[in-house]
Amino acid sequence: MPLVRHGAVVTDDWTHLDDDAPLPNDDRPMTVGLPRWRDAREDLLARASPLGVRLANTDPVDALAVDLGRLALVVLHFPKFTDGRAYGQARRLRAFHKYAGEVRATGNVLRDQLALMVRTGFDAFVIDAPDAAERYRAAVAAITHVYQPRRAVVGGG
């Protein structure tokens, strides 16, 4: 599936490691789930490569608070379009924790929700569509007026 970052389709250079997979011996950027992060935090932080953590929408972002400065990527998952908890996670990362790394949306990422995702702090999106970049640009351009004031979102899109 295409990865859209700031409106353009880009190559995903990250390895998304399963919780039971062995740690690679190279310096590839990689993400791990929160359970793996909790179990192997010291080993993961000792690696020289960029590191990211994948959170389920039920995981507390505060569990990463002390290490956010060391993480280049936080992946937040939308299991279905009616579940918006990842919006709150992104907002908490940006506004409360001042996280400046990439916040990526995965799962059920829909065109109609992209503009709000950007406003809450997401800056990268895995979109299941061949025209993902066009959908992103159209969605962001479609909303020209919002009721809520835009607050500064560190790193947001």
C-alpha angles and dihedrals in degrees: 000000000000120000112217118199119180091341100312132096108244136179114265103231093179125105110218103211121205115233093249098042119107118255111260118243095226134078099254115143108254143181128212133189121257094258091055090045091054093046099044105023096131094047091047094049090050091064118099095220129091112275134206137179128219115216128197112225088254094056119101113241088209087073086074097042098107092049103038091106088061096048120088095188139028115190117204121194131219105199091185135359093250093059110081102171091115088065089062091045091054093046091049091050093051105034103032103028096030090225109184100184127094118295110200128194119215135172122036097012107168131190092237091059101044097091092054090045089056092048092052094051111275116136102172131046136189101215122187097220134094090228094048097140093050091049090050094049093046093048095049093046094046096073110064099162130041131183097220119072114247109245122199108275113194110233094354124145 
